[in-house]
Amino acid sequence: MFSDARTVEIYHAGERVALHFRSQAKGRATTDAAHMPSSHREYAKWTPERIESWAARTGPACAALSRKIMESHPHPELGFRACLGLTSLGRKYGENRLEAACTRALESGATRYRSVKSILENGLDSVWPHHPHLPWPPTTTCAARTTTPEKATKEKT
């Protein structure tokens, strides 16, 4: 490998195989798509807008979590892998469960891919955190009691 202030040259067996120009922006990388494996080229087609668009089709919590994941990195692209991991969780567990898991993750402040995966693996997407016997997310069929046991006893007498 040879480099100077403007370029980086890559050699293999004494022969130059690549030449890259250095980015003039501090902390920025330059990548030549032709030098990427085909799987990486497909990955490079994703944009923050495309990720959010996919997530919004799953639901508002999934979209919000994807946005938070991307915002938690200095460059949104660094969060793509985690966001794309959410897509695989949606295929494995279903979009309804993924949306419920994202809701729970957001409410608990656990806004990482691993947290959502753990919620799904442990079935916590279907349990309301404050009342483990009630389904999550709360529905009209799991409304809280309107009468206390003492009040009910007085009404019977």
DSSP file (Angstrom, degrees, kcal/mol; ACC not computed):
  #  RESIDUE AA STRUCTURE BP1 BP2  ACC     N-H-->O    O-->H-N    N-H-->O    O-->H-N    TCO  KAPPA ALPHA  PHI   PSI    X-CA   Y-CA   Z-CA
    1    1 A M              0   0    0      0, 0.0     2,-0.4     0, 0.0     9,-0.2   0.000 360.0 360.0 360.0 138.4    0.0    0.0    0.0
    2    2 A F  E     +A    9   0A   0      7,-2.2     7,-4.2     2,-0.0     2,-0.3  -0.989 360.0 172.8-130.4 140.8    1.2    3.5   -0.8
    3    3 A S  E     +A    8   0A   0     -2,-0.4     2,-0.2     5,-0.3     5,-0.2  -0.995  10.3 173.5-146.8 154.4   -0.4    6.7    0.1
    4    4 A D        -     0   0    0      3,-2.4    18,-0.1    -2,-0.3    -2,-0.0  -0.710  58.5 -70.3-138.6-166.1    0.2   10.4    0.1
    5    5 A A  S    S+     0   0    0     -2,-0.2     3,-0.1     1,-0.2    -2,-0.0   0.746 130.6  28.9 -65.1 -23.7   -1.9   13.5    0.9
    6    6 A R  S    S+     0   0    0      1,-0.1    16,-2.8    15,-0.1     2,-0.3   0.705 120.2  32.0-110.5 -24.8   -4.2   13.0   -2.1
    7    7 A T  E     - B   0  21A   0     14,-0.3    -3,-2.4     2,-0.0     2,-0.4  -0.885  49.0-152.0-137.2 162.5   -4.3    9.2   -2.9
    8    8 A V  E     -AB   3  20A   0     12,-2.7    12,-3.1    -2,-0.3     2,-0.4  -0.993  18.9-162.8-130.8 126.4   -4.1    5.7   -1.5
    9    9 A E  E     -AB   2  19A   0     -7,-4.2    -7,-2.2    -2,-0.4     2,-0.5  -0.921   4.2-153.5-112.3 137.4   -2.8    3.0   -3.8
   10   10 A I  E     - B   0  18A   0      8,-2.8     7,-3.1    -2,-0.4     8,-1.6  -0.933  12.3-167.6-111.8 129.7   -3.4   -0.7   -3.0
   11   11 A Y  E     - B   0  16A   0     -2,-0.5     2,-0.4     5,-0.3     5,-0.2  -0.896  10.1-171.3-118.2 146.3   -0.9   -3.3   -4.3
   12   12 A H  E >  S- B   0  15A   0      3,-2.9     3,-1.9    -2,-0.4    -2,-0.0  -0.987  79.0 -11.3-135.2 125.7   -1.2   -7.1   -4.5
   13   13 A A  T 3  S-     0   0    0     -2,-0.4     3,-0.1     1,-0.3    -1,-0.1   0.875 130.6 -54.1  52.3  41.0    1.8   -9.2   -5.4
   14   14 A G  T 3  S+     0   0    0      1,-0.2     2,-0.4     0, 0.0    -1,-0.3   0.498 118.0 109.5  78.0   2.7    3.7   -6.1   -6.5
   15   15 A E  E <  S-B   12   0A   0     -3,-1.9    -3,-2.9     0, 0.0     2,-0.3  -0.937  73.5-117.5-116.5 133.6    0.9   -5.0   -8.8
   16   16 A R  E     +B   11   0A   0     -2,-0.4    -5,-0.3    -5,-0.2     3,-0.1  -0.523  34.8 171.2 -69.7 126.0   -1.4   -2.0   -8.2
   17   17 A V  E     +     0   0A   0     -7,-3.1     2,-0.3    -2,-0.3    -6,-0.2   0.576  62.1  17.3-110.2 -15.9   -5.0   -3.2   -8.0
   18   18 A A  E     -B   10   0A   0     -8,-1.6    -8,-2.8     2,-0.0     2,-0.4  -0.994  50.9-165.0-157.0 150.6   -6.7    0.0   -6.8
   19   19 A L  E     -B    9   0A   0     -2,-0.3     2,-0.4   -10,-0.2   -10,-0.2  -0.983  14.8-175.8-137.0 123.9   -6.2    3.7   -6.5
   20   20 A H  E     -B    8   0A   0    -12,-3.1   -12,-2.7    -2,-0.4     2,-0.4  -0.948  21.4-134.1-121.1 140.7   -8.5    5.8   -4.3
   21   21 A F  E     -B    7   0A   0     -2,-0.4   -14,-0.3   -14,-0.2     2,-0.1  -0.777  32.0-116.0 -88.1 138.0   -8.5    9.6   -3.9
   22   22 A R        -     0   0    0    -16,-2.8     2,-0.2    -2,-0.4     7,-0.1  -0.430  27.7-111.3 -71.4 145.1   -8.7   10.7   -0.3
   23   23 A S        -     0   0    0      5,-0.4     4,-0.1     1,-0.1    -1,-0.1  -0.554  14.7-148.5 -72.8 141.3  -11.7   12.6    0.8
   24   24 A Q  S    S+     0   0    0     -2,-0.2     2,-0.5     2,-0.1    -1,-0.1   0.585  75.5  90.9 -86.6 -10.8  -11.0   16.3    1.6
   25   25 A A  S >  S-     0   0    0      1,-0.1     3,-1.9     4,-0.0    -2,-0.1  -0.741  90.1-109.5 -87.2 129.3  -13.7   16.3    4.3
   26   26 A K  T 3  S+     0   0    0     -2,-0.5     3,-0.1     1,-0.3    -2,-0.1  -0.327  99.4   7.4 -60.6 131.2  -12.4   15.4    7.7
   27   27 A G  T 3  S+     0   0    0      1,-0.3     2,-0.3    -4,-0.1    -1,-0.3   0.497 100.8 124.2  77.9   4.0  -13.6   11.9    8.9
   28   28 A R    <   -     0   0    0     -3,-1.9    -5,-0.4    -5,-0.1     2,-0.3  -0.736  47.3-149.6 -99.2 145.6  -15.2   11.1    5.5
   29   29 A A        -     0   0    0     -2,-0.3     2,-0.4    -3,-0.1    -7,-0.1  -0.786   3.2-145.2-108.5 154.9  -14.4    8.0    3.4
   30   30 A T        -     0   0    0     -2,-0.3     2,-0.4    -7,-0.1    -7,-0.1  -0.976  18.0-171.6-118.0 137.5  -14.5    7.6   -0.3
   31   31 A T        -     0   0    0     -2,-0.4     2,-0.7   -11,-0.0     3,-0.1  -0.992  19.1-146.0-132.7 134.6  -15.5    4.3   -1.8
   32   32 A D    >   -     0   0    0     -2,-0.4     3,-2.2     1,-0.1     4,-0.3  -0.891  12.5-149.9 -97.6 115.1  -15.4    3.1   -5.3
   33   33 A A  G >  S+     0   0    0     -2,-0.7     3,-1.5     1,-0.3    -1,-0.1   0.791  94.2  66.1 -56.9 -29.3  -18.5    0.8   -5.8
   34   34 A A  G 3  S+     0   0    0      1,-0.3    -1,-0.3    -3,-0.1     4,-0.1   0.749  99.0  52.9 -65.2 -21.7  -16.5   -1.2   -8.4
   35   35 A H  G <  S+     0   0    0     -3,-2.2    -1,-0.3     2,-0.1    -2,-0.2   0.428  93.3  93.7 -92.5   0.7  -14.2   -2.4   -5.6
   36   36 A M  S <  S-     0   0    0     -3,-1.5     5,-0.0    -4,-0.3    -5,-0.0  -0.679  83.6-107.8 -93.7 146.2  -17.0   -3.6   -3.4
   37   37 A P    >>  -     0   0    0      0, 0.0     4,-1.9     0, 0.0     3,-0.7  -0.345  38.1-107.8 -62.0 155.3  -18.3   -7.2   -3.3
   38   38 A S  H 3> S+     0   0    0      1,-0.3     4,-1.9     2,-0.2     5,-0.2   0.855 120.0  55.9 -58.0 -36.6  -21.7   -7.5   -5.0
   39   39 A S  H 3> S+     0   0    0      1,-0.2     4,-1.6     2,-0.2    -1,-0.3   0.875 108.5  48.1 -64.3 -35.4  -23.5   -8.0   -1.6
   40   40 A H  H <> S+     0   0    0     -3,-0.7     4,-2.1     2,-0.2    -1,-0.2   0.843 106.5  56.8 -72.6 -33.6  -22.0   -4.7   -0.4
   41   41 A R  H  X S+     0   0    0     -4,-1.9     4,-0.6     2,-0.2    -2,-0.2   0.903 107.2  48.8 -64.2 -39.4  -23.1   -2.9   -3.6
   42   42 A E  H >< S+     0   0    0     -4,-1.9     3,-1.1     1,-0.2     4,-0.3   0.919 111.0  50.4 -63.3 -42.9  -26.7   -4.0   -2.9
   43   43 A Y  H >< S+     0   0    0     -4,-1.6     3,-1.5     1,-0.3    -2,-0.2   0.853 103.0  60.8 -61.8 -36.4  -26.3   -2.7    0.7
   44   44 A A  H 3< S+     0   0    0     -4,-2.1    -1,-0.3     1,-0.3    -2,-0.2   0.669  90.1  70.5 -68.3 -16.7  -25.0    0.6   -0.6
   45   45 A K  T << S+     0   0    0     -3,-1.1    -1,-0.3    -4,-0.6    -2,-0.2   0.680  79.2  97.5 -73.9 -16.2  -28.3    1.2   -2.5
   46   46 A W    <   -     0   0    0     -3,-1.5    34,-0.1    -4,-0.3     3,-0.0  -0.474  54.2-174.6 -74.5 144.4  -30.0    1.8    0.8
   47   47 A T     >  -     0   0    0     -2,-0.2     4,-2.5     1,-0.1     5,-0.2  -0.878  41.2-105.4-129.4 162.8  -30.5    5.4    2.0
   48   48 A P  H  > S+     0   0    0      0, 0.0     4,-2.5     0, 0.0     5,-0.2   0.887 123.4  52.1 -56.0 -37.2  -32.0    6.8    5.2
   49   49 A E  H  > S+     0   0    0      2,-0.2     4,-2.3     1,-0.2     5,-0.1   0.899 108.9  48.9 -66.2 -40.2  -35.1    7.7    3.3
   50   50 A R  H  > S+     0   0    0      2,-0.2     4,-2.2     1,-0.2    -1,-0.2   0.900 111.8  49.5 -67.1 -39.7  -35.5    4.1    1.9
   51   51 A I  H  X S+     0   0    0     -4,-2.5     4,-2.7     2,-0.2    -2,-0.2   0.947 113.0  46.2 -63.2 -48.2  -35.0    2.6    5.4
   52   52 A E  H  X S+     0   0    0     -4,-2.5     4,-2.6     1,-0.2    -2,-0.2   0.870 110.3  54.3 -64.1 -36.0  -37.6    5.0    6.9
   53   53 A S  H  X S+     0   0    0     -4,-2.3     4,-1.2     2,-0.2    -1,-0.2   0.922 111.0  45.0 -63.5 -44.4  -40.0    4.2    4.1
   54   54 A W  H >X S+     0   0    0     -4,-2.2     4,-1.0     1,-0.2     3,-0.6   0.951 114.1  49.3 -61.6 -48.5  -39.7    0.5    4.7
   55   55 A A  H >X S+     0   0    0     -4,-2.7     4,-2.1     1,-0.3     3,-0.6   0.868 105.6  56.9 -62.0 -38.2  -40.1    1.0    8.5
   56   56 A A  H 3< S+     0   0    0     -4,-2.6    -1,-0.3     1,-0.3    -2,-0.2   0.818 100.6  58.3 -64.7 -29.9  -43.2    3.2    8.0
   57   57 A R  H << S+     0   0    0     -4,-1.2    -1,-0.3    -3,-0.6    -2,-0.2   0.815 107.4  47.9 -68.0 -28.7  -44.9    0.4    6.1
   58   58 A T  H << S-     0   0    0     -4,-1.0    -2,-0.2    -3,-0.6    -1,-0.2   0.902 129.6 -73.5 -76.1 -42.6  -44.4   -1.8    9.2
   59   59 A G     X  -     0   0    0     -4,-2.1     4,-2.1     1,-0.1    -1,-0.3  -0.859  40.6 -82.6 160.5 167.5  -45.8    0.9   11.5
   60   60 A P  H  > S+     0   0    0      0, 0.0     4,-2.4     0, 0.0     5,-0.2   0.842 122.4  52.0 -65.0 -34.6  -45.1    4.2   13.3
   61   61 A A  H  > S+     0   0    0      2,-0.2     4,-2.6     1,-0.2     5,-0.2   0.907 109.7  49.3 -69.0 -40.1  -43.1    2.7   16.1
   62   62 A C  H  > S+     0   0    0     -7,-0.2     4,-2.4     2,-0.2    -1,-0.2   0.904 112.5  48.5 -64.2 -41.0  -40.8    0.8   13.7
   63   63 A A  H  X S+     0   0    0     -4,-2.1     4,-2.3    -8,-0.5    -2,-0.2   0.924 112.5  48.1 -64.2 -44.5  -40.3    4.0   11.7
   64   64 A A  H  X S+     0   0    0     -4,-2.4     4,-2.4     1,-0.2    -2,-0.2   0.900 112.7  48.4 -64.1 -40.9  -39.5    6.0   14.9
   65   65 A L  H  X S+     0   0    0     -4,-2.6     4,-2.6     2,-0.2    -1,-0.2   0.917 110.4  50.8 -66.8 -42.3  -37.1    3.3   16.1
   66   66 A S  H  X S+     0   0    0     -4,-2.4     4,-2.4     1,-0.2    -2,-0.2   0.918 111.0  49.5 -59.9 -43.1  -35.3    3.1   12.8
   67   67 A R  H  X S+     0   0    0     -4,-2.3     4,-2.6     1,-0.2    -1,-0.2   0.923 111.1  49.3 -61.5 -44.7  -34.9    6.9   12.8
   68   68 A K  H  X S+     0   0    0     -4,-2.4     4,-1.3     2,-0.2    -2,-0.2   0.897 109.7  51.9 -62.6 -40.4  -33.5    6.8   16.4
   69   69 A I  H  < S+     0   0    0     -4,-2.6     3,-0.4     1,-0.2     4,-0.2   0.939 113.1  43.9 -61.4 -46.7  -31.0    4.1   15.4
   70   70 A M  H >< S+     0   0    0     -4,-2.4     3,-1.2     1,-0.2    -2,-0.2   0.882 112.7  52.4 -67.4 -37.0  -29.8    6.1   12.5
   71   71 A E  H 3< S+     0   0    0     -4,-2.6    -1,-0.2     1,-0.2    -2,-0.2   0.710  96.8  68.7 -71.0 -19.3  -29.6    9.3   14.6
   72   72 A S  T 3< S+     0   0    0     -4,-1.3    -1,-0.2    -3,-0.4    -2,-0.2   0.534  94.1  69.0 -78.2  -4.0  -27.6    7.6   17.3
   73   73 A H  S <  S-     0   0    0     -3,-1.2     6,-0.1    -4,-0.2     4,-0.0  -0.823  86.7-123.2-113.1 152.6  -24.6    7.4   14.9
   74   74 A P  S    S+     0   0    0      0, 0.0    -1,-0.1     0, 0.0     3,-0.1   0.823 108.7  31.8 -62.5 -28.7  -22.4   10.2   13.5
   75   75 A H  S >  S-     0   0    0      1,-0.1     3,-2.2    -3,-0.0     4,-0.4  -0.998  81.5-137.4-127.8 126.7  -23.4    9.0   10.0
   76   76 A P  G >  S+     0   0    0      0, 0.0     3,-2.1     0, 0.0     4,-0.4   0.816 100.7  69.3 -52.8 -32.6  -26.8    7.4    9.4
   77   77 A E  G >  S+     0   0    0      1,-0.3     3,-1.1     2,-0.2     4,-0.5   0.784  87.3  65.9 -58.7 -27.4  -25.2    4.7    7.3
   78   78 A L  G <  S+     0   0    0     -3,-2.2    -1,-0.3     1,-0.3     4,-0.3   0.706 101.4  49.6 -68.9 -18.1  -23.6    3.3   10.4
   79   79 A G  G <> S+     0   0    0     -3,-2.1     4,-2.2    -4,-0.4    -1,-0.3   0.480  84.9  91.7 -95.0  -4.3  -27.1    2.4   11.6
   80   80 A F  H <> S+     0   0    0     -3,-1.1     4,-3.4    -4,-0.4     5,-0.3   0.902  80.9  55.7 -58.4 -43.2  -28.2    0.7    8.4
   81   81 A R  H  > S+     0   0    0     -4,-0.5     4,-1.7     1,-0.2    -1,-0.2   0.917 110.2  45.3 -59.7 -43.3  -27.1   -2.8    9.5
   82   82 A A  H  > S+     0   0    0     -4,-0.3     4,-1.4     2,-0.2    -1,-0.2   0.917 114.3  48.9 -65.0 -42.3  -29.3   -2.6   12.6
   83   83 A C  H  X S+     0   0    0     -4,-2.2     4,-1.1     1,-0.2     3,-0.3   0.906 110.8  49.6 -64.8 -41.1  -32.2   -1.2   10.7
   84   84 A L  H  X S+     0   0    0     -4,-3.4     4,-1.4     1,-0.2    -1,-0.2   0.823 104.7  60.2 -66.9 -29.0  -31.9   -3.9    8.1
   85   85 A G  H  X S+     0   0    0     -4,-1.7     4,-1.9    -5,-0.3    -1,-0.2   0.858  98.4  57.8 -63.3 -34.7  -31.8   -6.4   10.9
   86   86 A L  H  X S+     0   0    0     -4,-1.4     4,-2.3    -3,-0.3    -1,-0.2   0.877 100.4  57.2 -62.6 -35.6  -35.2   -5.2   11.9
   87   87 A T  H  X S+     0   0    0     -4,-1.1     4,-1.7     1,-0.2    -1,-0.2   0.907 106.8  48.2 -61.9 -39.5  -36.4   -6.2    8.4
   88   88 A S  H  X S+     0   0    0     -4,-1.4     4,-2.2     1,-0.2    -1,-0.2   0.862 109.1  53.1 -70.5 -32.9  -35.3   -9.7    9.1
   89   89 A L  H  X S+     0   0    0     -4,-1.9     4,-3.1     2,-0.2     5,-0.5   0.886 106.8  53.7 -65.6 -37.0  -37.0   -9.7   12.5
   90   90 A G  H  X S+     0   0    0     -4,-2.3     4,-1.6     1,-0.2    -2,-0.2   0.886 110.1  46.6 -62.9 -39.0  -40.2   -8.6   10.7
   91   91 A R  H  < S+     0   0    0     -4,-1.7    -2,-0.2     2,-0.2    -1,-0.2   0.891 118.0  42.6 -68.8 -38.7  -39.9  -11.6    8.3
   92   92 A K  H  < S+     0   0    0     -4,-2.2    -2,-0.2     1,-0.1    -3,-0.2   0.921 131.0  20.4 -75.1 -44.9  -39.2  -14.0   11.2
   93   93 A Y  H  < S-     0   0    0     -4,-3.1     4,-0.3    -5,-0.2    -3,-0.2   0.585 111.9-104.8-104.5 -12.3  -41.7  -12.8   13.8
   94   94 A G     X  -     0   0    0     -4,-1.6     4,-2.1    -5,-0.5    -1,-0.1   0.051  28.4 -92.0  97.0 149.4  -44.3  -11.0   11.6
   95   95 A E  H  > S+     0   0    0      1,-0.2     4,-2.5     2,-0.2     5,-0.2   0.831 120.9  56.7 -68.4 -33.1  -44.8   -7.2   11.2
   96   96 A N  H  > S+     0   0    0      2,-0.2     4,-2.1     1,-0.2    -1,-0.2   0.933 110.7  43.5 -64.4 -44.9  -47.4   -7.0   14.0
   97   97 A R  H  > S+     0   0    0     -4,-0.3     4,-2.7     2,-0.2    -2,-0.2   0.900 113.0  52.8 -66.9 -39.4  -45.1   -8.4   16.6
   98   98 A L  H  X S+     0   0    0     -4,-2.1     4,-2.6     2,-0.2    -2,-0.2   0.926 109.2  49.3 -61.7 -43.6  -42.2   -6.3   15.3
   99   99 A E  H  X S+     0   0    0     -4,-2.5     4,-2.2     1,-0.2    -1,-0.2   0.914 112.1  48.2 -61.5 -43.3  -44.3   -3.2   15.6
  100  100 A A  H  X S+     0   0    0     -4,-2.1     4,-2.3     2,-0.2    -1,-0.2   0.898 112.2  49.3 -64.2 -40.0  -45.3   -4.1   19.2
  101  101 A A  H  X S+     0   0    0     -4,-2.7     4,-2.6     2,-0.2    -2,-0.2   0.889 110.5  50.1 -66.5 -39.2  -41.7   -4.9   20.1
  102  102 A C  H  X S+     0   0    0     -4,-2.6     4,-2.6     2,-0.2    -2,-0.2   0.892 109.4  52.3 -65.1 -39.6  -40.6   -1.5   18.7
  103  103 A T  H  X S+     0   0    0     -4,-2.2     4,-2.3     2,-0.2    -2,-0.2   0.944 112.2  44.9 -59.8 -48.4  -43.3    0.2   20.7
  104  104 A R  H  X S+     0   0    0     -4,-2.3     4,-1.8     1,-0.2     6,-0.3   0.910 112.4  51.6 -64.1 -42.2  -42.1   -1.5   23.9
  105  105 A A  H  X>S+     0   0    0     -4,-2.6     5,-1.8     1,-0.2     4,-0.8   0.922 111.2  47.6 -61.1 -44.6  -38.4   -0.7   23.1
  106  106 A L  H ><5S+     0   0    0     -4,-2.6     3,-0.6     1,-0.2    -1,-0.2   0.914 111.4  50.2 -63.1 -43.4  -39.2    3.0   22.5
  107  107 A E  H 3<5S+     0   0    0     -4,-2.3    -1,-0.2     1,-0.2    -2,-0.2   0.804 115.1  43.4 -67.2 -28.4  -41.2    3.3   25.7
  108  108 A S  H 3<5S-     0   0    0     -4,-1.8    -1,-0.2    -5,-0.2    -2,-0.2   0.517 111.1-118.5 -94.3  -5.1  -38.4    1.7   27.7
  109  109 A G  T <<5S+     0   0    0     -4,-0.8     2,-1.3    -3,-0.6    -3,-0.2   0.594  72.8 132.7  80.0   9.9  -35.6    3.6   26.0
  110  110 A A      < +     0   0    0     -5,-1.8     2,-1.0    -6,-0.3    -1,-0.2  -0.630  24.6 165.4 -93.7  76.7  -34.0    0.4   24.7
  111  111 A T        +     0   0    0     -2,-1.3     2,-0.3    -5,-0.1    -1,-0.1  -0.357  32.4 103.3 -99.0  55.2  -33.5    1.7   21.2
  112  112 A R  S  > S-     0   0    0     -2,-1.0     4,-1.8     1,-0.1     3,-0.4  -0.941  77.4-117.3-130.3 155.6  -31.1   -0.9   19.8
  113  113 A Y  H  > S+     0   0    0     -2,-0.3     4,-2.7     1,-0.2     5,-0.2   0.919 115.1  55.8 -54.1 -46.7  -31.6   -3.8   17.4
  114  114 A R  H  > S+     0   0    0      1,-0.2     4,-2.4     2,-0.2    -1,-0.2   0.853 104.7  53.1 -58.6 -35.6  -30.5   -6.3   20.2
  115  115 A S  H  > S+     0   0    0     -3,-0.4     4,-2.4     2,-0.2    -1,-0.2   0.929 110.4  46.0 -65.3 -45.0  -33.2   -4.9   22.5
  116  116 A V  H  X S+     0   0    0     -4,-1.8     4,-2.3     2,-0.2    -2,-0.2   0.914 112.5  51.0 -64.6 -42.4  -35.9   -5.5   19.9
  117  117 A K  H  X S+     0   0    0     -4,-2.7     4,-2.8     1,-0.2    -1,-0.2   0.916 111.1  48.4 -60.5 -43.5  -34.6   -9.0   19.2
  118  118 A S  H  X S+     0   0    0     -4,-2.4     4,-2.1    -5,-0.2     6,-0.3   0.900 108.9  53.3 -64.2 -41.6  -34.6   -9.8   22.9
  119  119 A I  H  <>S+     0   0    0     -4,-2.4     5,-2.2     1,-0.2     6,-0.8   0.925 113.9  42.9 -58.3 -45.0  -38.1   -8.5   23.3
  120  120 A L  H ><5S+     0   0    0     -4,-2.3     3,-1.3     3,-0.2    -2,-0.2   0.925 112.4  51.8 -69.4 -44.6  -39.3  -10.8   20.5
  121  121 A E  H 3<5S+     0   0    0     -4,-2.8    -1,-0.2     1,-0.3    -2,-0.2   0.846 115.2  42.9 -60.6 -34.2  -37.3  -13.9   21.5
  122  122 A N  T 3<5S-     0   0    0     -4,-2.1    -1,-0.3    -5,-0.2    -2,-0.2   0.355 110.6-119.2 -96.6   5.8  -38.7  -13.6   25.1
  123  123 A G  T X 5S+     0   0    0     -3,-1.3     3,-1.3    -4,-0.2    -3,-0.2   0.704  70.3 136.3  69.0  18.9  -42.3  -12.9   24.0
  124  124 A L  G > < +     0   0    0     -5,-2.2     3,-1.0    -6,-0.3    -4,-0.2   0.592  55.1  76.3 -77.1  -8.6  -42.3   -9.6   25.8
  125  125 A D  G 3  S+     0   0    0     -6,-0.8    -1,-0.3     1,-0.2    -5,-0.1   0.688  96.9  47.9 -70.9 -16.8  -43.9   -7.9   22.8
  126  126 A S  G <  S+     0   0    0     -3,-1.3    10,-0.8     9,-0.1     2,-0.5   0.268  98.9  79.4-108.3  11.1  -47.2   -9.5   23.9
  127  127 A V  E <  S-C  135   0B   0     -3,-1.0     6,-0.1     8,-0.3    -1,-0.0  -0.978  77.8-129.0-123.7 127.5  -47.0   -8.6   27.6
  128  128 A W  E >   -C  131   0B   0      6,-2.4     3,-0.8     3,-0.5     6,-0.3  -0.621  22.4-138.4 -71.4 122.5  -47.9   -5.1   29.0
  129  129 A P  T 3  S+     0   0    0      0, 0.0    -1,-0.1     0, 0.0     7,-0.0   0.789  97.9  46.5 -59.7 -32.4  -44.9   -4.2   31.1
  130  130 A H  T 3  S+     0   0    0      1,-0.3    -2,-0.0     2,-0.1    -3,-0.0   0.738 125.0  29.8 -82.9 -22.0  -46.9   -2.7   34.0
  131  131 A H  E X   -C  128   0B   0     -3,-0.8     3,-2.7     3,-0.1    -3,-0.5  -0.773  69.8-167.1-138.1  89.0  -49.4   -5.6   34.2
  132  132 A P  E 3  S+     0   0B   0      0, 0.0    -1,-0.1     0, 0.0    -4,-0.1   0.689  86.4  57.7 -55.5 -21.5  -47.8   -8.8   33.1
  133  133 A H  E 3  S+     0   0B   0     -6,-0.1    -6,-0.0     2,-0.1     0, 0.0   0.565  94.1  81.0 -86.3  -6.9  -51.2  -10.6   32.9
  134  134 A L  E <  S-     0   0B   0     -3,-2.7    -6,-2.4    -6,-0.3    -3,-0.1  -0.759  87.5-106.1-100.5 145.9  -52.6   -8.1   30.4
  135  135 A P  E     -C  127   0B   0      0, 0.0    -8,-0.3     0, 0.0     4,-0.2  -0.275  42.5 -99.4 -67.1 154.1  -51.8   -8.2   26.6
  136  136 A W  S    S+     0   0    0    -10,-0.8   -36,-0.1     2,-0.1    -8,-0.1  -0.968 102.4  35.1-118.5 136.6  -49.5   -5.7   25.0
  137  137 A P  S    S-     0   0    0      0, 0.0    -9,-0.1     0, 0.0    -1,-0.1   0.661 105.0-108.6 -73.8 160.7  -50.2   -3.3   23.6
  138  138 A P        -     0   0    0      0, 0.0     2,-0.3     0, 0.0    -2,-0.1  -0.228  40.7-170.9 -57.4 140.8  -53.3   -2.4   25.7
  139  139 A T    >   -     0   0    0     -4,-0.2     3,-1.5     1,-0.0     0, 0.0  -0.758  40.3 -99.8-124.4 173.1  -56.6   -3.0   23.9
  140  140 A T  G >  S+     0   0    0      1,-0.3     3,-0.9    -2,-0.3    -1,-0.0   0.750 119.8  63.5 -66.7 -21.3  -60.1   -2.1   24.8
  141  141 A T  G 3  S+     0   0    0      1,-0.2    -1,-0.3     0, 0.0     0, 0.0   0.599 101.9  49.9 -79.2  -8.8  -60.6   -5.7   26.0
  142  142 A C  G <  S+     0   0    0     -3,-1.5    -1,-0.2    -8,-0.0    -2,-0.1  -0.096  79.0 152.9-118.0  36.0  -58.0   -5.3   28.7
  143  143 A A    <   -     0   0    0     -3,-0.9     3,-0.1     1,-0.1    -3,-0.1  -0.279  50.7 -99.9 -64.6 150.5  -59.4   -2.1   30.2
  144  144 A A        -     0   0    0      1,-0.1    -1,-0.1     2,-0.1     2,-0.1  -0.294  47.3 -86.0 -68.7 155.8  -58.6   -1.4   33.9
  145  145 A R        -     0   0    0      1,-0.1    -1,-0.1    -3,-0.1     3,-0.0  -0.360  30.3-160.4 -61.2 137.6  -61.3   -2.2   36.5
  146  146 A T  S    S+     0   0    0      1,-0.1     2,-0.4    -3,-0.1    -1,-0.1   0.630  76.2  54.8 -93.8 -15.3  -63.6    0.7   37.0
  147  147 A T  S    S-     0   0    0      4,-0.0    -1,-0.1     3,-0.0    -2,-0.0  -0.952  78.8-133.8-120.9 137.8  -64.8   -0.5   40.4
  148  148 A T     >  -     0   0    0     -2,-0.4     4,-2.3     1,-0.1     5,-0.2  -0.499  29.5-111.9 -80.4 158.0  -62.6   -1.4   43.4
  149  149 A P  H  > S+     0   0    0      0, 0.0     4,-2.0     0, 0.0     5,-0.1   0.874 119.2  52.8 -58.6 -36.5  -63.3   -4.7   45.2
  150  150 A E  H  > S+     0   0    0      1,-0.2     4,-2.1     2,-0.2     5,-0.2   0.918 109.6  48.0 -64.8 -42.3  -64.5   -2.7   48.3
  151  151 A K  H  > S+     0   0    0      1,-0.2     4,-2.1     2,-0.2    -1,-0.2   0.888 110.0  52.5 -65.0 -40.1  -66.9   -0.7   46.2
  152  152 A A  H  X S+     0   0    0     -4,-2.3     4,-1.4     1,-0.2    -1,-0.2   0.888 108.3  50.9 -63.6 -39.5  -68.2   -3.8   44.6
  153  153 A T  H  X S+     0   0    0     -4,-2.0     4,-1.3     1,-0.2    -2,-0.2   0.908 110.4  49.1 -65.5 -42.5  -68.9   -5.4   48.0
  154  154 A K  H  < S+     0   0    0     -4,-2.1    -1,-0.2     1,-0.2    -2,-0.2   0.873 108.4  54.0 -64.0 -36.9  -70.8   -2.4   49.1
  155  155 A E  H  < S+     0   0    0     -4,-2.1    -1,-0.2     1,-0.2    -2,-0.2   0.831 106.2  52.9 -67.8 -31.2  -72.9   -2.4   46.0
  156  156 A K  H  <        0   0    0     -4,-1.4    -1,-0.2     1,-0.2    -2,-0.2   0.819 360.0 360.0 -72.7 -30.9  -73.9   -6.0   46.5
  157  157 A T     <        0   0    0     -4,-1.3    -1,-0.2    -3,-0.1    -2,-0.2   0.465 360.0 360.0 -86.6 360.0  -75.1   -5.4   50.1
